[in-house]
Every structure is written in structure tokens, then in C-alpha cells.
């Protein structure tokens, strides 16, 4: 019942909470609940079809950190699992597998990987590129791949902090055994290898289950 203004009388509103338990008891005993009890306690709506898949999709989007090489990168996957889906890193992944470092990059880590894109290998001299593909130079290939990997997880913020502490530059020891020098050029990070060549970080902080990837535009080469 409503008053002349179309509003429910105050007394009814006050009494509903008191009679709701009574209405429930009537239902259990086979009676019918009052109309106001049905209005006050509407039946819960059933979940919409696809609610479960929607939740899964939302979780997947939350897991995805960024897209690299046309593929989503998932923080729940390892460095190698993610890199293998990037169309820009087929050469780096192939070299990691050939050199035997694929197993390392699938371990717990954590690792920081500077991952050169495919076109970066086109900038190598023909002699160097050809030499790395020869079976007898497997040790050299392994050294090159390992030179792109740091033990530990280092974000751009970590590098910047180290650069400031080092008054303009910071050095990090790679799995290969030689150092990389990192400097800041405006808003960009540059990675300097043992030969003085520089790589620019083009995509940073791609988080992985076992570390982080920073995409670079140049292949890093150790001195040895």
C-alpha cells in the first residue's frame, strides 16, 4: 500500500524487517508469504551465460603485461615461452635453443634478458652472422646469447637508480662473464657492449614468470 504521494507509508517500512522471518516460516509450513514479503525479498538473479568465460578473460587480461612482436606477453609464463610467440624474436629464440641456453631461460631464475629483434641481426657483419650459424662455433653462439642475460630481475627503475649512483653509468655482469655498461640518453636507456656498440631499449619491463625482458634494437657482442 502506498500513500497519496505514491510512497510507502513509514509504518510499513519499519515493520517489514520484523515480519520477514515470519514470512519465511509460513513458506516452510506450506503457507504463502504476504505480498510485501515477496516485494522485499526478490529472488536472486541467475548468473548470466558466459560469466565464467568472462572471468577467465578478465584474468588473462590482467596477467598480460604488454604485447611484443604481435603477441601478448604473460607474466605467468617463462621468458622463453613468451619470446617464442613473438614474431620479432624468432632468431634470438632459435639461437637460445641451438646454444643450449633455452633450458636456462626456462628455469626459475630470475633473469633479465635484453632481447634483440630479428632485424638487429641484419646489422651484423656478414662474417659474424655466418660464423655464428656454423656448428663448430657453437661455443661462440652460446657466449653471444649469454651476453644478453643478467642474473637477477632488473627493471628500468633499477637501472636508472644504478646509473645515478654511478654518476652517469652502471655496469652489470652477464651470464657470459663480461660486463655491459648502461647509460641514460634522455628518456631512453642505452646498453653498451664490450666493443663499444650501443643498443637502445625499445620496449621495457616486460615481466615474466622467471624475470623480465627488455627489447633492444642491436645485437650485443662480447669482446672475446
C-alpha positions in Angstrom: 0.0 0.0 0.0 1.2 3.5 -0.8 0.1 6.9 0.4 -1.3 9.6 -2.0 2.2 10.7 -3.0 3.0 7.2 -4.2 5.3 6.5 -1.3 5.1 3.5 1.0 3.8 4.5 4.5 6.6 4.8 7.1 4.9 2.2 9.3 5.1 -0.5 6.6 8.7 0.3 6.0 9.5 -0.1 9.7 7.5 -3.3 10.2 8.9 -5.2 7.2 12.2 -6.3 8.9 10.1 -7.7 11.8 7.8 -9.8 9.6 10.4 -11.2 7.2 11.3 -14.1 9.5 7.6 -14.8 9.9 7.1 -14.9 6.2 9.9 -17.4 5.8 8.3 -19.6 8.5 5.0 -19.5 6.7 6.6 -20.7 3.5 8.3 -23.6 5.3 4.9 -24.6 6.7 3.2 -24.6 3.3 1.7 -21.2 3.5 2.1 -18.3 1.1 4.2 -15.3 2.1 2.5 -11.9 2.1 2.8 -9.8 -1.0 5.1 -7.3 0.8 7.5 -10.1 1.7 7.8 -11.1 -2.0 8.5 -7.5 -2.9 11.0 -7.0 -0.1 13.0 -10.2 -0.9 13.2 -10.6 -4.7 14.7 -13.8 -6.0 18.4 -13.5 -6.8 19.2 -13.3 -10.5 20.9 -16.3 -12.0 24.4 -15.8 -13.4 24.4 -14.7 -17.0 25.5 -17.2 -19.6 29.3 -16.9 -20.2 30.0 -15.4 -16.8 32.7 -18.0 -16.2 34.5 -17.4 -19.5 34.2 -13.6 -18.9 36.0 -14.0 -15.6 38.7 -16.1 -17.3 39.1 -13.5 -20.0 39.5 -10.8 -17.3 42.1 -12.8 -15.5 44.0 -13.3 -18.8 44.0 -9.6 -19.5 45.2 -8.9 -16.0 48.0 -11.4 -16.5 49.1 -9.8 -19.8 51.8 -7.3 -19.3 52.4 -5.9 -22.8 52.4 -7.0 -26.4 55.7 -7.8 -28.2 56.1 -8.8 -31.8 52.3 -9.0 -32.2 51.9 -11.4 -29.3 50.7 -10.9 -25.8 53.3 -11.4 -23.1 52.0 -13.1 -19.9 53.6 -12.7 -16.5 52.6 -16.3 -15.7 54.8 -17.7 -18.5 58.6 -18.0 -18.7 61.0 -15.9 -20.7 61.4 -18.5 -23.4 57.7 -19.3 -23.6 56.8 -15.7 -24.2 59.7 -14.9 -26.5 58.8 -17.9 -28.6 55.4 -16.3 -29.5 56.9 -13.0 -30.7 57.4 -12.8 -34.4 60.2 -10.3 -33.8 62.3 -12.7 -31.8 62.4 -15.9 -33.9 66.2 -15.6 -34.4 67.0 -14.9 -30.8 64.9 -17.9 -29.7 66.4 -20.1 -32.3 69.9 -19.1 -31.1 69.0 -19.7 -27.5 67.8 -23.2 -28.4 70.8 -24.0 -30.6 73.2 -22.8 -28.0 71.7 -24.8 -25.2 70.6 -21.8 -23.2 66.9 -22.4 -23.7 66.8 -24.7 -20.7 68.5 -22.0 -18.6 65.9 -19.4 -19.6 63.1 -21.8 -18.6 64.5 -22.2 -15.1 63.2 -20.3 -12.0 65.8 -17.5 -12.3 65.1 -14.7 -12.1 66.8 -13.4 -15.2 66.9 -10.1 -17.0 67.1 -10.6 -20.8 68.0 -8.0 -23.4 66.2 -9.5 -26.4 67.3 -8.2 -29.8 64.7 -8.1 -32.6 65.2 -10.0 -35.8 66.3 -7.0 -37.8 69.1 -6.4 -35.3 70.9 -9.5 -36.6 70.8 -8.0 -40.1 73.2 -5.3 -38.9 75.9 -7.8 -38.0 78.7 -8.1 -40.5 78.2 -11.0 -42.9 81.3 -12.7 -41.5 80.0 -12.5 -37.9 76.5 -13.6 -38.8 77.7 -16.6 -40.9 80.2 -17.6 -38.2 77.5 -17.8 -35.5 75.5 -20.2 -37.6 78.3 -22.7 -38.1 78.1 -25.8 -35.8 81.8 -25.6 -35.0 81.2 -22.2 -33.5 78.5 -23.3 -31.0 80.6 -22.0 -28.1 80.7 -18.6 -29.6 77.0 -18.6 -30.2 76.4 -19.6 -26.6 78.6 -16.7 -25.5 76.7 -14.2 -27.5 73.3 -15.4 -26.2 74.6 -15.5 -22.6 75.9 -11.9 -23.1 72.3 -10.8 -23.3 71.3 -12.3 -19.9 71.8 -11.0 -16.4 71.3 -13.0 -13.2 68.5 -11.3 -11.3 65.5 -9.2 -12.2 66.3 -5.6 -13.1 63.6 -3.1 -14.1 64.2 0.2 -15.8 63.8 1.9 -12.4 66.6 -0.3 -11.1 68.9 0.6 -14.0 68.2 4.4 -13.6 68.9 4.2 -9.9 72.2 2.4 -10.6 73.1 5.0 -13.2 72.5 7.8 -10.8 74.6 6.1 -8.1 77.4 5.5 -10.6 77.3 9.2 -11.7 76.1 8.6 -15.2 76.7 4.9 -15.9 76.3 1.5 -14.4 77.9 -1.9 -15.2 76.3 -5.3 -14.9 77.9 -8.7 -15.2 76.3 -11.0 -17.7 76.0 -14.8 -17.7 78.8 -14.8 -20.3 81.1 -13.3 -17.8 81.8 -9.9 -19.3 80.1 -6.6 -18.4 77.5 -4.4 -20.1 77.5 -0.7 -19.5 74.2 1.1 -19.2 73.7 4.8 -19.6 70.7 7.1 -19.9 70.1 9.2 -23.0 67.2 11.5 -22.2 64.2 9.2 -21.6 65.9 6.2 -23.2 68.3 3.6 -21.9 71.3 2.6 -23.9 73.2 -0.7 -23.4 76.9 -0.6 -24.4 78.7 -3.8 -25.2 82.4 -4.7 -24.8 83.1 -3.5 -28.3 81.5 -0.1 -27.7 78.4 -0.7 -29.8 75.1 0.7 -28.4 71.7 -0.8 -28.2 68.5 1.1 -27.4 65.8 -0.3 -25.2 62.7 0.0 -27.3 60.2 -1.9 -25.0 61.0 -2.2 -21.3 59.8 -4.1 -18.3 58.1 -7.0 -20.0 57.5 -9.0 -16.8 57.9 -12.8 -16.9 57.3 -15.7 -14.5 61.1 -16.0 -14.1 62.3 -12.5 -14.7 61.9 -9.6 -17.2 62.6 -8.9 -20.8 63.8 -5.6 -22.3 63.6 -5.5 -26.1 66.6 -3.9 -27.8 67.4 -2.9 -31.4 71.0 -4.1 -31.6 72.8 -7.4 -31.0 75.3 -7.2 -28.1 78.7 -8.8 -28.7 81.3 -9.7 -26.1 84.9 -8.9 -26.7 86.1 -12.5 -26.7 
